[in-house]
């Protein structure tokens, strides 16, 4: 936790002392310059949050208002990777790096923890979860390392559960699967966690059978024109599909993201062909657009 002692340097900085010297205080006259050092980013964030001289928008933020930006920045990193735009990736990683600094600054203002505590916690965790690197245990391949990682995480969950108050509800194996994950990703993680204790379909064929069953229930709900049932059964179908992806060792989020990208690219071709033919897309009609679509599908197949 933070040590609130402070020392003033010759340059005019007043540092709040921590193990990593994070948490500076400064005057409004202090010039700020870019730097390659993490400590400078911490300084900038502290300046932005200064109640007297900071940015009014940044001062108003709290954990709840910033969390959505944290999620958004992670997606923008993933997008840059998918596009293989490494200049953009550098910038997006910087935006993502700002997020833990922002949260740690807000926490330090409330006396909860600072960035040094965050770094200490994650380094402790990484050393503990890699005994095959930092300890005597051996792991001959990636699968063995992953199994060891999962076992250590299970031990950590058990220790956390043991610390719960006596009057707290009994812990669930699924308690720490984050609710804010994209729904497909969370479905895969929930099912994987349940599978760790044997609650799973025996093989891929059984999951396919379950998906087919859920598709039939969607059809029945549609026939009954029951909107609530349609939504429920579609959810069950998507959950089954996420599990099918898990059994096939496919990331369902990545698979759907790739499908979205393919649709976007093919629809852009449809738009371009309509322009070539001098036809407004809204006037093209389904038959013409379907023809354009089949053209790009055929080109994709030929390129495989």
C-alpha positions in Angstrom: 0.0 0.0 0.0 1.0 3.6 -0.4 3.4 5.4 2.0 2.2 8.9 2.1 5.6 10.4 2.9 6.9 12.9 0.3 10.3 14.3 -0.7 10.9 17.3 -2.9 13.6 17.0 -5.6 15.9 19.7 -7.0 13.8 19.8 -10.2 10.6 20.8 -8.3 8.9 17.4 -8.3 7.3 16.3 -5.1 7.1 12.5 -5.1 4.8 10.4 -3.0 7.1 7.6 -1.8 6.3 4.1 -2.9 8.5 1.1 -3.7 8.6 2.2 -7.4 8.5 6.0 -6.7 5.1 6.3 -8.3 2.6 9.0 -7.4 4.1 12.4 -8.0 2.6 15.8 -7.0 3.7 18.9 -8.9 3.0 22.6 -9.4 0.9 23.9 -12.2 4.1 25.5 -13.7 5.9 22.2 -14.2 6.6 21.5 -17.8 5.7 18.0 -19.0 7.7 16.2 -21.7 7.2 12.8 -23.4 9.3 10.0 -22.1 9.9 6.2 -22.6 9.6 5.7 -18.8 6.5 4.3 -17.2 6.9 6.7 -14.3 6.2 9.6 -16.7 2.9 8.1 -17.7 2.1 7.9 -14.0 3.1 11.6 -13.5 0.8 12.6 -16.4 -2.1 10.7 -15.0 -1.6 12.2 -11.6 -1.5 15.7 -13.1 -4.7 15.1 -15.1 -6.4 14.0 -11.9 -5.1 16.9 -9.8 -8.3 18.5 -8.2 -6.9 22.0 -8.6 -5.0 22.0 -11.9 -6.1 18.9 -13.7 -8.4 18.2 -16.6 -12.1 18.7 -15.6 -13.2 15.6 -17.5 -10.5 13.3 -16.0 -11.2 14.6 -12.5 -14.9 13.6 -12.8 -14.2 10.0 -13.8 -14.4 7.0 -11.5 -14.0 3.2 -11.8 -17.4 2.7 -13.2 -17.1 5.3 -15.9 -13.6 4.3 -17.0 -14.2 0.5 -17.1 -15.9 0.6 -20.5 -12.9 2.5 -22.0 -10.7 -0.3 -20.6 -12.7 -2.9 -22.5 -12.8 -0.8 -25.7 -9.1 -0.3 -25.7 -8.5 -4.0 -25.4 -10.7 -4.6 -28.5 -8.8 -1.9 -30.4 -5.5 -3.7 -29.6 -7.1 -6.9 -31.0 -8.3 -5.1 -34.1 -4.8 -3.7 -34.8 -3.4 -7.3 -34.5 -6.0 -8.7 -36.8 -5.2 -6.0 -39.4 -1.4 -6.5 -38.8 -1.1 -2.8 -38.5 1.9 -2.6 -36.1 2.2 1.2 -36.1 -1.4 1.2 -34.9 -0.7 -1.6 -32.5 2.0 0.4 -30.8 -0.4 3.3 -30.3 -3.3 1.1 -29.2 -1.1 -0.7 -26.7 -0.2 2.7 -25.3 -3.9 3.5 -24.9 -4.4 0.1 -23.2 -1.4 0.7 -20.9 -3.0 4.0 -19.8 -6.0 2.1 -18.4 -4.3 0.3 -15.4 -2.4 3.5 -14.7 -5.7 5.4 -14.6 -7.4 2.8 -12.3 -4.4 2.7 -10.0 -4.3 6.5 -9.8 -8.0 6.6 -8.7 -7.3 3.8 -6.2 -4.3 5.6 -4.8 -6.4 8.7 -4.2 -8.7 6.6 -2.0 -5.8 5.0 -0.2 -6.6 1.5 -1.6 -3.5 0.6 -3.6 -1.1 2.2 -6.2 0.6 1.0 -9.4 3.5 -0.5 -7.4 1.0 -2.7 -5.6 -0.5 -3.8 -9.0 2.9 -4.7 -10.4 3.9 -6.5 -7.3 0.6 -8.5 -7.4 1.0 -9.6 -11.0 4.7 -10.4 -10.7 3.9 -12.5 -7.6 1.2 -14.3 -9.6 3.3 -15.0 -12.6 6.2 -16.4 -10.6 3.8 -18.6 -8.6 2.0 -19.9 -11.7 5.3 -20.8 -13.5 7.1 -23.1 -11.2 8.5 -24.9 -14.2 10.4 -21.6 -15.0 11.0 -20.0 -11.6 11.0 -23.2 -9.4 11.9 -26.9 -9.4 8.9 -28.2 -11.3 9.3 -29.4 -14.9 7.0 -28.9 -17.9 8.2 -30.5 -21.1 5.7 -28.9 -23.5 3.1 -26.2 -23.7 0.3 -28.6 -22.8 2.0 -29.6 -19.6 2.6 -26.0 -18.7 -1.0 -25.1 -19.4 -2.2 -28.0 -17.1 0.1 -26.8 -14.4 -1.3 -23.2 -14.8 -4.9 -24.5 -14.5 -4.1 -26.5 -11.4 -2.5 -23.5 -9.7 -5.4 -21.3 -10.6 -7.8 -24.0 -9.1 -5.7 -23.9 -5.9 -5.9 -20.1 -5.8 -9.7 -20.2 -6.2 -9.9 -22.7 -3.3 -7.8 -20.4 -1.1 -10.0 -17.5 -2.0 -13.1 -19.5 -1.2 -11.7 -20.5 2.2 -11.4 -16.8 3.2 -15.1 -16.1 2.6 -17.2 -15.1 5.7 -18.8 -17.9 7.5 -22.3 -16.6 6.6 -21.5 -16.1 2.9 -23.3 -18.3 0.3 -21.4 -21.4 -0.6 -18.9 -20.6 -3.4 -19.5 -21.8 -7.0 -17.0 -23.1 -9.4 -18.3 -20.4 -11.8 -18.1 -17.4 -9.5 -15.0 -15.8 -11.0 -15.9 -16.1 -14.7 -16.3 -12.4 -15.5 -19.8 -11.3 -16.3 -18.5 -8.5 -18.6 -16.9 -10.9 -21.1 -18.5 -11.1 -24.6 -21.4 -13.6 -24.3 -19.8 -16.2 -26.6 -16.5 -16.1 -24.8 -18.2 -16.3 -21.4 -20.3 -19.3 -22.6 -17.1 -21.1 -23.6 -15.4 -20.3 -20.3 -18.4 -21.4 -18.2 -18.7 -24.7 -20.0 -14.9 -25.3 -19.8 -15.0 -24.6 -16.0 -17.9 -27.1 -15.6 -16.1 -29.6 -17.8 -13.2 -29.5 -15.4 -15.3 -31.5 -12.9 -16.7 -33.9 -15.6 -19.9 -32.0 -16.5 -19.5 -32.1 -20.2 -20.6 -33.9 -23.4 -18.6 -37.1 -24.0 -17.5 -36.1 -27.5 -18.0 -33.8 -30.5 -20.8 -35.9 -31.9 -22.8 -35.5 -28.7 -22.4 -31.7 -28.9 -23.5 -31.7 -32.6 -26.6 -33.7 -31.5 -27.3 -31.1 -28.8 -26.9 -28.2 -31.3 -29.3 -30.0 -33.7 -31.8 -30.4 -30.8 -31.6 -26.8 -29.9 -32.1 -25.8 -33.6 -35.3 -27.9 -33.6 -36.5 -26.1 -30.5 -35.9 -22.7 -32.1 -38.0 -23.9 -35.1 -40.8 -25.0 -32.7 -40.7 -21.6 -30.9 -40.9 -19.8 -34.3 -43.9 -22.0 -35.3 -45.6 -21.1 -32.1 -44.8 -17.4 -32.6 -43.6 -17.2 -29.0 -41.1 -14.3 -28.9 -39.9 -15.1 -25.4 -39.3 -18.7 -26.3 -37.6 -17.8 -29.5 -35.1 -15.6 -27.6 -34.5 -18.3 -25.0 -34.0 -21.1 -27.5 -31.7 -19.0 -29.6 -29.6 -18.4 -26.5 -29.5 -22.2 -25.9 -28.5 -22.8 -29.5 -25.7 -20.2 -29.2 -24.5 -21.8 -26.0 -24.4 -25.2 -27.7 -22.4 -23.7 -30.6 -19.9 -22.2 -28.2 -19.5 -25.6 -26.7 -19.1 -27.2 -30.1 -16.3 -24.7 -30.8 -14.7 -25.6 -27.5 -14.7 -29.3 -28.3 -13.1 -28.5 -31.7 -10.5 -26.3 -30.0 -11.8 -23.2 -31.9 -12.1 -19.8 -30.2 -15.8 -18.9 -30.9 -15.2 -15.2 -30.6 -12.3 -15.3 -33.0 -14.3 -17.5 -35.4 -17.3 -15.1 -35.4 -15.0 -12.1 -35.7 -13.4 -13.7 -38.8 -16.9 -14.4 -40.2 -17.8 -10.7 -39.6 -14.7 -9.7 -41.5 -15.5 -12.0 -44.4 -19.1 -10.6 -44.6 -17.8 -7.0 -44.5 -15.3 -7.7 -47.3 -17.8 -9.5 -49.5 -20.5 -6.8 -48.9 -18.0 -4.2 -49.9 -17.6 -6.1 -53.2 -21.4 -6.0 -53.7 -21.3 -2.3 -53.2 -18.5 -1.8 -55.6 -20.2 -3.9 -58.3 -23.4 -1.9 -57.9 -21.4 1.3 -58.4 -19.8 -0.2 -61.5 -23.2 -1.0 -62.9 -24.5 2.5 -62.0 -27.2 1.1 -59.7 -28.0 2.5 -56.3 -27.7 -0.3 -53.8 -31.2 0.3 -52.4 -32.6 -0.1 -56.0 -30.5 -3.1 -57.0 -32.8 -5.7 -55.7 -32.0 -9.0 -53.9 -31.5 -11.0 -57.1 -28.8 -8.6 -58.5 -27.1 -8.3 -55.1 -27.2 -12.1 -54.7 -25.5 -12.4 -58.0 -22.7 -10.0 -57.0 -22.4 -12.0 -53.7 -22.0 -15.3 -55.6 -19.3 -13.7 -57.7 -17.1 -12.9 -54.7 -17.9 -16.2 -53.1 -16.7 -18.0 -56.3 -13.5 -15.9 -56.3 -12.8 -16.8 -52.7 -13.3 -20.5 -53.5 -11.0 -20.3 -56.4 -8.3 -18.6 -54.3 -8.4 -21.4 -51.6 
